[in-house]
Amino acid sequence: MAKKGPRVLIGLICEVCHWRNYTSVKNKINSGSAIKLKKYCQKCRKHTIHKEIKKLD
């Protein structure tokens, strides 16, 4: 079984093409705001800003 705790599975979506590319884990106690990371988008074929979307379970 999975651990219960402050870590939450989130998805990252490209701000340019709105394609869901990555999943990540975030500590909901330490980081309350939404995460924005610069990652490579395979659809756009360049590095773009990826923002956090709803929790994945």
PDB file with one MODEL, atoms N, CA, C and O in Angstrom:
MODEL        1
ATOM      1  N   MET A   1       0.823  -1.176   0.000  1.00  0.00           N
ATOM      2  CA  MET A   1       0.000   0.000   0.000  1.00  0.00           C
ATOM      3  C   MET A   1       0.875   1.251   0.000  1.00  0.00           C
ATOM      4  O   MET A   1       2.015   1.226   0.463  1.00  0.00           O
ATOM      5  N   ALA A   2       0.336   2.314  -0.513  1.00  0.00           N
ATOM      6  CA  ALA A   2       1.051   3.578  -0.554  1.00  0.00           C
ATOM      7  C   ALA A   2       1.056   4.231   0.818  1.00  0.00           C
ATOM      8  O   ALA A   2       0.156   4.032   1.634  1.00  0.00           O
ATOM      9  N   LYS A   3       2.111   5.025   1.045  1.00  0.00           N
ATOM     10  CA  LYS A   3       2.212   5.743   2.314  1.00  0.00           C
ATOM     11  C   LYS A   3       1.205   6.881   2.359  1.00  0.00           C
ATOM     12  O   LYS A   3       0.894   7.489   1.335  1.00  0.00           O
ATOM     13  N   LYS A   4       0.708   7.158   3.530  1.00  0.00           N
ATOM     14  CA  LYS A   4      -0.146   8.317   3.744  1.00  0.00           C
ATOM     15  C   LYS A   4       0.721   9.400   4.351  1.00  0.00           C
ATOM     16  O   LYS A   4       1.483   9.130   5.281  1.00  0.00           O
ATOM     17  N   GLY A   5       0.623  10.608   3.851  1.00  0.00           N
ATOM     18  CA  GLY A   5       1.439  11.675   4.404  1.00  0.00           C
ATOM     19  C   GLY A   5       1.266  12.955   3.622  1.00  0.00           C
ATOM     20  O   GLY A   5       0.309  13.100   2.861  1.00  0.00           O
ATOM     21  N   PRO A   6       2.193  13.893   3.806  1.00  0.00           N
ATOM     22  CA  PRO A   6       2.057  15.216   3.198  1.00  0.00           C
ATOM     23  C   PRO A   6       2.404  15.265   1.708  1.00  0.00           C
ATOM     24  O   PRO A   6       2.174  16.297   1.077  1.00  0.00           O
ATOM     25  N   ARG A   7       2.942  14.204   1.123  1.00  0.00           N
ATOM     26  CA  ARG A   7       3.329  14.213  -0.285  1.00  0.00           C
ATOM     27  C   ARG A   7       2.115  13.903  -1.164  1.00  0.00           C
ATOM     28  O   ARG A   7       1.330  13.003  -0.866  1.00  0.00           O
ATOM     29  N   VAL A   8       1.977  14.676  -2.266  1.00  0.00           N
ATOM     30  CA  VAL A   8       0.832  14.549  -3.163  1.00  0.00           C
ATOM     31  C   VAL A   8       1.339  14.411  -4.595  1.00  0.00           C
ATOM     32  O   VAL A   8       2.261  15.119  -4.999  1.00  0.00           O
ATOM     33  N   LEU A   9       0.748  13.514  -5.353  1.00  0.00           N
ATOM     34  CA  LEU A   9       1.073  13.336  -6.762  1.00  0.00           C
ATOM     35  C   LEU A   9       0.352  14.400  -7.576  1.00  0.00           C
ATOM     36  O   LEU A   9      -0.862  14.561  -7.453  1.00  0.00           O
ATOM     37  N   ILE A  10       1.105  15.142  -8.423  1.00  0.00           N
ATOM     38  CA  ILE A  10       0.528  16.207  -9.241  1.00  0.00           C
ATOM     39  C   ILE A  10       0.915  15.995 -10.701  1.00  0.00           C
ATOM     40  O   ILE A  10       1.855  15.259 -11.000  1.00  0.00           O
ATOM     41  N   GLY A  11       0.194  16.635 -11.594  1.00  0.00           N
ATOM     42  CA  GLY A  11       0.517  16.608 -13.012  1.00  0.00           C
ATOM     43  C   GLY A  11       1.037  17.965 -13.446  1.00  0.00           C
ATOM     44  O   GLY A  11       0.660  18.990 -12.879  1.00  0.00           O
ATOM     45  N   LEU A  12       1.911  17.974 -14.459  1.00  0.00           N
ATOM     46  CA  LEU A  12       2.429  19.219 -15.007  1.00  0.00           C
ATOM     47  C   LEU A  12       1.949  19.353 -16.446  1.00  0.00           C
ATOM     48  O   LEU A  12       2.048  18.410 -17.232  1.00  0.00           O
ATOM     49  N   ILE A  13       1.427  20.530 -16.786  1.00  0.00           N
ATOM     50  CA  ILE A  13       0.856  20.771 -18.103  1.00  0.00           C
ATOM     51  C   ILE A  13       1.582  21.936 -18.754  1.00  0.00           C
ATOM     52  O   ILE A  13       1.914  22.917 -18.088  1.00  0.00           O
ATOM     53  N   CYS A  14       1.829  21.830 -20.056  1.00  0.00           N
ATOM     54  CA  CYS A  14       2.509  22.878 -20.822  1.00  0.00           C
ATOM     55  C   CYS A  14       1.582  24.089 -20.946  1.00  0.00           C
ATOM     56  O   CYS A  14       0.403  23.940 -21.267  1.00  0.00           O
ATOM     57  N   GLU A  15       2.119  25.296 -20.689  1.00  0.00           N
ATOM     58  CA  GLU A  15       1.304  26.512 -20.803  1.00  0.00           C
ATOM     59  C   GLU A  15       1.061  26.908 -22.249  1.00  0.00           C
ATOM     60  O   GLU A  15       0.112  27.640 -22.527  1.00  0.00           O
ATOM     61  N   VAL A  16       1.899  26.441 -23.188  1.00  0.00           N
ATOM     62  CA  VAL A  16       1.759  26.817 -24.596  1.00  0.00           C
ATOM     63  C   VAL A  16       0.714  25.952 -25.300  1.00  0.00           C
ATOM     64  O   VAL A  16      -0.234  26.473 -25.886  1.00  0.00           O
ATOM     65  N   CYS A  17       0.889  24.629 -25.241  1.00  0.00           N
ATOM     66  CA  CYS A  17       0.000  23.730 -25.990  1.00  0.00           C
ATOM     67  C   CYS A  17      -1.010  23.002 -25.099  1.00  0.00           C
ATOM     68  O   CYS A  17      -1.872  22.285 -25.608  1.00  0.00           O
ATOM     69  N   HIS A  18      -0.915  23.176 -23.775  1.00  0.00           N
ATOM     70  CA  HIS A  18      -1.829  22.548 -22.807  1.00  0.00           C
ATOM     71  C   HIS A  18      -1.820  21.022 -22.905  1.00  0.00           C
ATOM     72  O   HIS A  18      -2.864  20.375 -22.826  1.00  0.00           O
ATOM     73  N   TRP A  19      -0.640  20.470 -23.076  1.00  0.00           N
ATOM     74  CA  TRP A  19      -0.454  19.023 -23.163  1.00  0.00           C
ATOM     75  C   TRP A  19       0.127  18.528 -21.851  1.00  0.00           C
ATOM     76  O   TRP A  19       1.112  19.093 -21.377  1.00  0.00           O
ATOM     77  N   ARG A  20      -0.444  17.495 -21.247  1.00  0.00           N
ATOM     78  CA  ARG A  20       0.052  16.958 -19.988  1.00  0.00           C
ATOM     79  C   ARG A  20       1.268  16.087 -20.262  1.00  0.00           C
ATOM     80  O   ARG A  20       1.156  15.024 -20.873  1.00  0.00           O
ATOM     81  N   ASN A  21       2.434  16.545 -19.805  1.00  0.00           N
ATOM     82  CA  ASN A  21       3.690  15.866 -20.116  1.00  0.00           C
ATOM     83  C   ASN A  21       4.286  15.099 -18.953  1.00  0.00           C
ATOM     84  O   ASN A  21       4.805  13.999 -19.141  1.00  0.00           O
ATOM     85  N   TYR A  22       4.223  15.655 -17.761  1.00  0.00           N
ATOM     86  CA  TYR A  22       4.964  15.108 -16.638  1.00  0.00           C
ATOM     87  C   TYR A  22       4.071  14.918 -15.424  1.00  0.00           C
ATOM     88  O   TYR A  22       3.021  15.549 -15.294  1.00  0.00           O
ATOM     89  N   THR A  23       4.517  14.027 -14.532  1.00  0.00           N
ATOM     90  CA  THR A  23       3.938  13.907 -13.207  1.00  0.00           C
ATOM     91  C   THR A  23       5.058  14.116 -12.210  1.00  0.00           C
ATOM     92  O   THR A  23       6.218  13.823 -12.502  1.00  0.00           O
ATOM     93  N   SER A  24       4.722  14.619 -11.040  1.00  0.00           N
ATOM     94  CA  SER A  24       5.713  14.894 -10.015  1.00  0.00           C
ATOM     95  C   SER A  24       5.063  14.725  -8.655  1.00  0.00           C
ATOM     96  O   SER A  24       3.855  14.512  -8.552  1.00  0.00           O
ATOM     97  N   VAL A  25       5.876  14.821  -7.613  1.00  0.00           N
ATOM     98  CA  VAL A  25       5.386  14.712  -6.254  1.00  0.00           C
ATOM     99  C   VAL A  25       5.715  16.022  -5.544  1.00  0.00           C
ATOM    100  O   VAL A  25       6.800  16.577  -5.714  1.00  0.00           O
ATOM    101  N   LYS A  26       4.764  16.508  -4.747  1.00  0.00           N
ATOM    102  CA  LYS A  26       4.929  17.783  -4.063  1.00  0.00           C
ATOM    103  C   LYS A  26       4.549  17.622  -2.601  1.00  0.00           C
ATOM    104  O   LYS A  26       3.628  16.874  -2.270  1.00  0.00           O
ATOM    105  N   ASN A  27       5.258  18.324  -1.728  1.00  0.00           N
ATOM    106  CA  ASN A  27       4.933  18.345  -0.313  1.00  0.00           C
ATOM    107  C   ASN A  27       3.931  19.459  -0.086  1.00  0.00           C
ATOM    108  O   ASN A  27       4.268  20.634  -0.230  1.00  0.00           O
ATOM    109  N   LYS A  28       2.695  19.104   0.267  1.00  0.00           N
ATOM    110  CA  LYS A  28       1.637  20.109   0.383  1.00  0.00           C
ATOM    111  C   LYS A  28       1.771  20.970   1.631  1.00  0.00           C
ATOM    112  O   LYS A  28       1.117  22.010   1.719  1.00  0.00           O
ATOM    113  N   ILE A  29       2.596  20.577   2.600  1.00  0.00           N
ATOM    114  CA  ILE A  29       2.810  21.387   3.795  1.00  0.00           C
ATOM    115  C   ILE A  29       3.815  22.507   3.507  1.00  0.00           C
ATOM    116  O   ILE A  29       3.578  23.655   3.883  1.00  0.00           O
ATOM    117  N   ASN A  30       4.926  22.191   2.850  1.00  0.00           N
ATOM    118  CA  ASN A  30       5.983  23.177   2.614  1.00  0.00           C
ATOM    119  C   ASN A  30       5.695  24.097   1.443  1.00  0.00           C
ATOM    120  O   ASN A  30       6.102  25.259   1.478  1.00  0.00           O
ATOM    121  N   SER A  31       5.021  23.637   0.420  1.00  0.00           N
ATOM    122  CA  SER A  31       4.756  24.470  -0.760  1.00  0.00           C
ATOM    123  C   SER A  31       3.245  24.547  -0.986  1.00  0.00           C
ATOM    124  O   SER A  31       2.632  23.625  -1.524  1.00  0.00           O
ATOM    125  N   GLY A  32       2.672  25.646  -0.569  1.00  0.00           N
ATOM    126  CA  GLY A  32       1.229  25.808  -0.685  1.00  0.00           C
ATOM    127  C   GLY A  32       0.801  26.322  -2.048  1.00  0.00           C
ATOM    128  O   GLY A  32      -0.307  26.032  -2.499  1.00  0.00           O
ATOM    129  N   SER A  33       1.675  27.090  -2.718  1.00  0.00           N
ATOM    130  CA  SER A  33       1.315  27.658  -4.017  1.00  0.00           C
ATOM    131  C   SER A  33       1.566  26.649  -5.141  1.00  0.00           C
ATOM    132  O   SER A  33       2.206  25.616  -4.941  1.00  0.00           O
ATOM    133  N   ALA A  34       1.050  26.976  -6.316  1.00  0.00           N
ATOM    134  CA  ALA A  34       1.208  26.089  -7.475  1.00  0.00           C
ATOM    135  C   ALA A  34       2.646  26.132  -7.988  1.00  0.00           C
ATOM    136  O   ALA A  34       3.295  27.177  -7.958  1.00  0.00           O
ATOM    137  N   ILE A  35       3.130  24.993  -8.455  1.00  0.00           N
ATOM    138  CA  ILE A  35       4.496  24.875  -8.956  1.00  0.00           C
ATOM    139  C   ILE A  35       4.530  25.246 -10.429  1.00  0.00           C
ATOM    140  O   ILE A  35       3.630  24.886 -11.187  1.00  0.00           O
ATOM    141  N   LYS A  36       5.582  25.976 -10.839  1.00  0.00           N
ATOM    142  CA  LYS A  36       5.847  26.265 -12.244  1.00  0.00           C
ATOM    143  C   LYS A  36       7.300  25.907 -12.518  1.00  0.00           C
ATOM    144  O   LYS A  36       8.208  26.429 -11.870  1.00  0.00           O
ATOM    145  N   LEU A  37       7.519  25.009 -13.484  1.00  0.00           N
ATOM    146  CA  LEU A  37       8.860  24.557 -13.833  1.00  0.00           C
ATOM    147  C   LEU A  37       9.089  24.721 -15.321  1.00  0.00           C
ATOM    148  O   LEU A  37       8.154  24.607 -16.113  1.00  0.00           O
ATOM    149  N   LYS A  38      10.333  24.989 -15.708  1.00  0.00           N
ATOM    150  CA  LYS A  38      10.677  25.056 -17.116  1.00  0.00           C
ATOM    151  C   LYS A  38      11.161  23.665 -17.525  1.00  0.00           C
ATOM    152  O   LYS A  38      12.219  23.217 -17.085  1.00  0.00           O
ATOM    153  N   LYS A  39      10.384  22.986 -18.368  1.00  0.00           N
ATOM    154  CA  LYS A  39      10.666  21.616 -18.779  1.00  0.00           C
ATOM    155  C   LYS A  39      10.548  21.520 -20.300  1.00  0.00           C
ATOM    156  O   LYS A  39      10.011  22.417 -20.949  1.00  0.00           O
ATOM    157  N   TYR A  40      11.052  20.429 -20.853  1.00  0.00           N
ATOM    158  CA  TYR A  40      10.977  20.197 -22.292  1.00  0.00           C
ATOM    159  C   TYR A  40       9.615  19.624 -22.658  1.00  0.00           C
ATOM    160  O   TYR A  40       9.159  18.659 -22.045  1.00  0.00           O
ATOM    161  N   CYS A  41       8.969  20.211 -23.650  1.00  0.00           N
ATOM    162  CA  CYS A  41       7.686  19.721 -24.158  1.00  0.00           C
ATOM    163  C   CYS A  41       7.942  19.011 -25.483  1.00  0.00           C
ATOM    164  O   CYS A  41       8.485  19.604 -26.415  1.00  0.00           O
ATOM    165  N   GLN A  42       7.550  17.733 -25.567  1.00  0.00           N
ATOM    166  CA  GLN A  42       7.780  16.956 -26.782  1.00  0.00           C
ATOM    167  C   GLN A  42       6.901  17.422 -27.929  1.00  0.00           C
ATOM    168  O   GLN A  42       7.284  17.295 -29.092  1.00  0.00           O
ATOM    169  N   LYS A  43       5.736  17.957 -27.621  1.00  0.00           N
ATOM    170  CA  LYS A  43       4.827  18.407 -28.673  1.00  0.00           C
ATOM    171  C   LYS A  43       5.301  19.732 -29.279  1.00  0.00           C
ATOM    172  O   LYS A  43       5.278  19.904 -30.498  1.00  0.00           O
ATOM    173  N   CYS A  44       5.731  20.669 -28.422  1.00  0.00           N
ATOM    174  CA  CYS A  44       6.232  21.972 -28.896  1.00  0.00           C
ATOM    175  C   CYS A  44       7.668  21.887 -29.403  1.00  0.00           C
ATOM    176  O   CYS A  44       8.109  22.741 -30.172  1.00  0.00           O
ATOM    177  N   ARG A  45       8.392  20.865 -28.976  1.00  0.00           N
ATOM    178  CA  ARG A  45       9.800  20.661 -29.298  1.00  0.00           C
ATOM    179  C   ARG A  45      10.700  21.797 -28.809  1.00  0.00           C
ATOM    180  O   ARG A  45      11.640  22.200 -29.493  1.00  0.00           O
ATOM    181  N   LYS A  46      10.393  22.307 -27.606  1.00  0.00           N
ATOM    182  CA  LYS A  46      11.235  23.324 -26.982  1.00  0.00           C
ATOM    183  C   LYS A  46      10.946  23.349 -25.486  1.00  0.00           C
ATOM    184  O   LYS A  46       9.987  22.736 -25.017  1.00  0.00           O
ATOM    185  N   HIS A  47      11.784  24.062 -24.746  1.00  0.00           N
ATOM    186  CA  HIS A  47      11.593  24.218 -23.312  1.00  0.00           C
ATOM    187  C   HIS A  47      10.537  25.288 -23.064  1.00  0.00           C
ATOM    188  O   HIS A  47      10.653  26.411 -23.555  1.00  0.00           O
ATOM    189  N   THR A  48       9.516  24.939 -22.304  1.00  0.00           N
ATOM    190  CA  THR A  48       8.429  25.856 -21.985  1.00  0.00           C
ATOM    191  C   THR A  48       8.112  25.762 -20.494  1.00  0.00           C
ATOM    192  O   THR A  48       8.583  24.857 -19.804  1.00  0.00           O
ATOM    193  N   ILE A  49       7.319  26.694 -20.014  1.00  0.00           N
ATOM    194  CA  ILE A  49       6.879  26.669 -18.620  1.00  0.00           C
ATOM    195  C   ILE A  49       5.758  25.635 -18.490  1.00  0.00           C
ATOM    196  O   ILE A  49       4.808  25.619 -19.274  1.00  0.00           O
ATOM    197  N   HIS A  50       5.895  24.779 -17.485  1.00  0.00           N
ATOM    198  CA  HIS A  50       4.878  23.779 -17.165  1.00  0.00           C
ATOM    199  C   HIS A  50       4.320  24.114 -15.799  1.00  0.00           C
ATOM    200  O   HIS A  50       5.076  24.311 -14.848  1.00  0.00           O
ATOM    201  N   LYS A  51       2.986  24.180 -15.690  1.00  0.00           N
ATOM    202  CA  LYS A  51       2.363  24.527 -14.421  1.00  0.00           C
ATOM    203  C   LYS A  51       1.637  23.328 -13.841  1.00  0.00           C
ATOM    204  O   LYS A  51       1.269  22.389 -14.547  1.00  0.00           O
ATOM    205  N   GLU A  52       1.447  23.393 -12.551  1.00  0.00           N
ATOM    206  CA  GLU A  52       0.784  22.314 -11.814  1.00  0.00           C
ATOM    207  C   GLU A  52      -0.706  22.308 -12.106  1.00  0.00           C
ATOM    208  O   GLU A  52      -1.346  23.356 -12.193  1.00  0.00           O
ATOM    209  N   ILE A  53      -1.244  21.100 -12.257  1.00  0.00           N
ATOM    210  CA  ILE A  53      -2.693  20.939 -12.410  1.00  0.00           C
ATOM    211  C   ILE A  53      -3.195  20.103 -11.241  1.00  0.00           C
ATOM    212  O   ILE A  53      -2.429  19.790 -10.329  1.00  0.00           O
ATOM    213  N   LYS A  54      -4.456  19.744 -11.258  1.00  0.00           N
ATOM    214  CA  LYS A  54      -5.094  19.046 -10.146  1.00  0.00           C
ATOM    215  C   LYS A  54      -4.328  17.801  -9.717  1.00  0.00           C
ATOM    216  O   LYS A  54      -3.510  17.261 -10.462  1.00  0.00           O
ATOM    217  N   LYS A  55      -4.611  17.372  -8.522  1.00  0.00           N
ATOM    218  CA  LYS A  55      -3.960  16.210  -7.946  1.00  0.00           C
ATOM    219  C   LYS A  55      -4.308  14.951  -8.735  1.00  0.00           C
ATOM    220  O   LYS A  55      -5.417  14.818  -9.253  1.00  0.00           O
ATOM    221  N   LEU A  56      -3.377  14.056  -8.818  1.00  0.00           N
ATOM    222  CA  LEU A  56      -3.596  12.749  -9.442  1.00  0.00           C
ATOM    223  C   LEU A  56      -3.614  11.704  -8.351  1.00  0.00           C
ATOM    224  O   LEU A  56      -2.827  11.800  -7.409  1.00  0.00           O
ATOM    225  N   ASP A  57      -4.466  10.724  -8.437  1.00  0.00           N
ATOM    226  CA  ASP A  57      -4.521   9.670  -7.421  1.00  0.00           C
ATOM    227  C   ASP A  57      -4.344   8.323  -8.037  1.00  0.00           C
ATOM    228  O   ASP A  57      -4.362   7.315  -7.332  1.00  0.00           O
TER     229      ASP A  57
ENDMDL
END
